[in-house]
Amino acid sequence: MIRVCDVRTRRLALEPIKGHGGDVNSVAYSPDGKRIVSGSDDKTVRIWEAQTGTLSLTLNGHTGWVRSVACSPDVKRVVSGSEDKTLRVWDVETGSLVLGPLLGHTSWVNSVNFSMDGKKFLSGSVDHTIRVWDAETGHTMQTLRNQNNGIWSARFSPDSKQIVSGDSNDIVTVWDMQSNDSTALSGHKHWVYSVGFSPDGGRIVSGGKDHQIIVWDAKLGKAIGRLEGHSDEVNSVAFSPDGKWIVSGSWDKTVRIWEADRLDAMPDLE
């Protein structure tokens, strides 16, 4: 099920949203806040009314678990990535398939994300690659290869000049879109499940199997500090739109909201 919480009151804003026939792997708000998009082990993408939790559309087509969903900045399209190794792009209003199935990955697609201008989207896969796709044509524009490490999570920077990824070798990687050069950020002790940029692009947040949340200086490539409290794997992390808060979800069955500037020291920091 999906739960929507009021940040100020720390209480449920809606009754739990039910309808999927399997685990829900990914949820995303549309940029206008009017819709919630979800992807599930039941192989469907679903679109819900954010104010009421009412189901608007069920999108069928994937033949494997839907691992990740994202909404375009203009709220017209949704992209989904699946265990079936494909991506699909859907029309938010009609539920029709706009692009896809998009082929190219040779294993699970774990992560999808639109650029801020909506002109492209990315996908990260267990096949060790990140692919960047043209949002109009569905053609592959760029492929970034991560040696022998599967990609769990990948996100564009706000200016779309960089991509940050988390992988199965405990590394956060920052990729330069123009040069294809990459910088590896070390600090996690196990798989990195989730990554994201702050709205100003100055910081990166990552969460992983080691129960840690680490905040990095995106320009310097150094850890600023960490957030401690989860007692199990951290599945998802993100900055709030104003950059003041970080939200995290964990296998310890809690969602936590943190002040982004109140960090615990890293063990190797002076």
Sequence and secondary structure as in RCSB ss.txt:
>XXXX:A:sequence
MIRVCDVRTRRLALEPIKGHGGDVNSVAYSPDGKRIVSGSDDKTVRIWEAQTGTLSLTLNGHTGWVRSVACSPDV
KRVVSGSEDKTLRVWDVETGSLVLGPLLGHTSWVNSVNFSMDGKKFLSGSVDHTIRVWDAETGHTMQTLRNQNNG
IWSARFSPDSKQIVSGDSNDIVTVWDMQSNDSTALSGHKHWVYSVGFSPDGGRIVSGGKDHQIIVWDAKLGKAIG
RLEGHSDEVNSVAFSPDGKWIVSGSWDKTVRIWEADRLDAMPDLE
>XXXX:A:secstr
 B  EETTTTEESSS B   SS EEEEEE TTSSEEEEEETTSEEEEEETTT  EEEEEE  SS EEEEEE TTS
SEEEEEETTS EEEEETTT  EEEEEE   SS EEEEEE TTSSEEEEEETTSEEEEEETTT  EEEEEE TT  
EEEEEE TTSSEEEEEETTSEEEEEETTT  EEEEE  SS EEEEEE TTSSEEEEEETTS EEEEETTTTEEEE
EE   SS EEEEEE TTSSEEEEEETTS EEEEETT  B  TT  
